[in-house]
Amino acid sequence: MKRKFFPADQKKLIKEIGKEGLLQALKNMLLIRNFETRAESAYLHTKIGGFFHSYSGQEAIQTAAVQVMGLDQWWITSYRCHALALLLGATPNEVMAELYGRANGNARGRGGSMHLYTEKMLGGFGIVSGQVPVATGAGFSIKYRNEKGKVAVCFLGDGAMAQGAFHEALNLASLWDLPCIYVIENNLWGMGTPVDRAICIEKLAEQTAPAYNMKAYTFDGMDFFNCYAGFQHVFREVVETSRPVLIEAIAERFKGHSISDPGLYRTKKELEEAKKRDPIIFLQDVLEKEKILDEAAFKEMDQEQREIAIEAMEYADKSPWPDVNTLEEGVFVPWEGMDG
């Protein structure tokens, strides 16, 4: 089905974002891709346990969102959370150490791949749609405290919008006029099920939002400029109106749902076709045409980010394991006399 994406003037955006901003966006996307690639290798070599969900193929969406709105918002996402943590200031070392389950990891080795945090990131959530009510609560906090210029940004997968929590949260956000931006990252597959076999509508945001008296937009999630223009518009709108907005950003993940998923539900040819729209290569091509960088500069940047990811693996491998005596630290303990 042909989608009508949010309009974006690429030439205008190139001038507005500027050379340094565009190179930083490309660098961030390359860091995410290289981090995911190296971390997946570590997982396959049994350095990482539990679950692992790669963001490869979707880098343009969150990179554009963070570049537009800045770090000083409330951010929250699903278990596919490595990219957002890196974009919001978590170091590759601390994130990799967390994946390795080490004591100096992002969550002291207790959260692993699905539960990363920063000062303004309320977490990666392992429960499908579990983050949506939390983001709505963050939006309520912003309004209650009258924090001007702030929003709560929630990323979720296409499969999450079939959960009741999603609909309850949107209803409250609209009812209470909360400054929330909900972003459905439609990567076309809910685990191994194509979205058109799991969700009864085609335009996920545009056909859902009217039921909650909300505006909706659709972005091309493989196009950094389209995402940038869209988030720029939505951010201004939500700040001005304190009304929630629902977005569908269409991309396609290049890996299985998780590392244990071989992705046999799509053919090699289909995957190759998807990779022709690689958001990193797309941005690289634009920057080369604009004489902002050349092939040699791109390869050098890619190599730098690859080395950062490799160094993070070495750091994590040498990091200490958590002390078993600290296991109960940070756990809520009822005070004496409290029932139960």
Residue, then its C-alpha position, 0 to 999 in steps of 0.5 A: m500500500k502506498r503511504k502518504f508521508f509527512p512532507a519534507d523539503q530535503k534541500k531546506l533541511i540540509k541548510e537548516i541542519g548544517k554540515e556538522g549536524l548532518l555528520q553528527a547524525l550519520k555518526n550516531m547512526l553508524l555507532i548504533r549499527n556497529f554497536e548492534t553488529r558487535a554486540e550480536s557477535a558477542y551474543l553468538h559467542t555466549k558473552i551475552g545471555g538473555f534476550f537481544h533485539s537489534y535496531s539495525g535498519q531503524e536508526a533514522i527514526q530515533t536519531a532524528a527524534v533526539q536530534v530535533m527534541g534534545l536530551d531534556q525530554w522524557w524518553i521511553t521505549s520498548y525492549r529494542c532499547h540500545a539505540l535510544a540509550l546511546l543517543l541519550g548519552a549512555t556510553p558504549n562501554e556502559v551499555m556493552a557492560e550491561l549486556y555482558g551482565r557486569a557490575n559497571g554496566n548501565a544498570r549494574g548488570r541487573g537489567g541486561s539488553m532490554h532494560l537500559y536507562t539514562e537520566k531522561m530515559l525511563g527505560g527499555f521495557g520488556i513487557v509489550s506496551g508496558q512503556v506506554p502508560v509510563a510515558t503517559g504518566a511522564g506527560f502528566s508529570i510535565k503538565y502537573r509541574n507546568e514545565k514549558g517546552k517539555v514533552a514525553v516521547c514514547f516509542l513502541g512497536d506495531g505489535a504493541m498497539a494491539q494491547g489494551a494498555f496502549h488504548e487506555a493510555l491514549n484515552l487518558a492522554s487525550l482526555w487530560d491534554l497531556p504533551c505526549i508523542y507516541v511513535i509506532e515504529n512499524n518495522l512490518w513484523g510483530m515477531g514473525t507475523p506480518v503487520d497486516r495479519a496482526i493489526c486490522i487497519e492499514k494506516l496505524a496512526e491515521q486510522t487509530a488517532p481519530a478515535y482518541n481525538m488526536k492528530a496523526y502523522t506518518f513518516d518514512g522511517m528509512d529517510f532521516f530527513n523525512c523523520y527530522a521534518g516530521f518530528q520538528h513539526v510534531f514537537r512544536e505542535v505538542v509544545e504549543t497545544s499540550r495535546p498528544v500526537l500519534i505517529e507511525a514511522i515505517a521502516e523494516r528491521f534487517k535482523g530477526h525479532s531477536i537473535s534467536d529468530p532466523g527470520l525464515y518468514r521472509t525470503k533473502k530476496e525480500l531482505e535484500e530489497a529492504k536493505k536497498r533502502d538502508p537509512i545509513i546508505f541513504l543519508q551517506d548518498v545525500l551527503e556525498k551528492e552535497k559534497i559534505l563528505d566523500e567515500a573515503a571520509f565515510k569509510e573512516m567514520d564507519q571504522e571509527q565507530r566500529e573501533i568504539a564498539i570493539e573497544a566496548m566489547e573489550y571493556a565489558d569482557k574485562s569488567p567485574w561480575p556483580d557481587v552476590n552480596t549486592l543482590e538485594e540492593g535497590v529492592f523495595v522492602p516494606w517497612e515494619g508493620m506494613d501489611g504483607 
